[in-house]
Amino acid sequence: MDIKDINKILKEKNLKVTPQRIAVMQVLMNDRTHPSAEVLIKSILKDHPYISVGTIYNILDTFVNKGIVVKIHTDNNIMRYDPVVEEHHHIYLDEEGEILDYYDEELTELVKNYLENKEELNSIEIDKIKINLLGRRIHPNN
């Protein structure tokens, strides 16, 4: 993602375009590993040592509040960030500490239809369906 795209996103979200926001956005948008704040901070500070850690956390919170990124809670209570905001699911690979995006409209629709017929959910409106799958990579025998 280039700076023109980042400027456009920030302006669409009524955010002032600053060098700090651009730096954070560049790292977020180019890292598809769902990085933790610590990983993001380390990466950002490598090229932009003038940005304070507090500023990075504030920018991340602003991006989450504006819907630019999504926070992902992991089982081990580590907060990770996902720049993909459209509806999708995640596959957690515990052994690798990796989170993969998983898109399956058929699965989403199946779950949505299943839940619509559940009497105990009559008083609840489901806004989004996010399924977290836990797994591990299978390595075929050599």
ABEGO torsion letter per residue (X at the ends): XBAAAAAAAAAAAGBBBBAAAAAAAAAAAABAAGBBAAAAAAAAAAABAABBAAAAAAAAAAAAAAGABBBBBBAAGBBBBBABABBBBBBBBAAAGBBBBBBBAAAAAAAAAAAAABAAAAABBBABBBBBBBBBBBBBBX
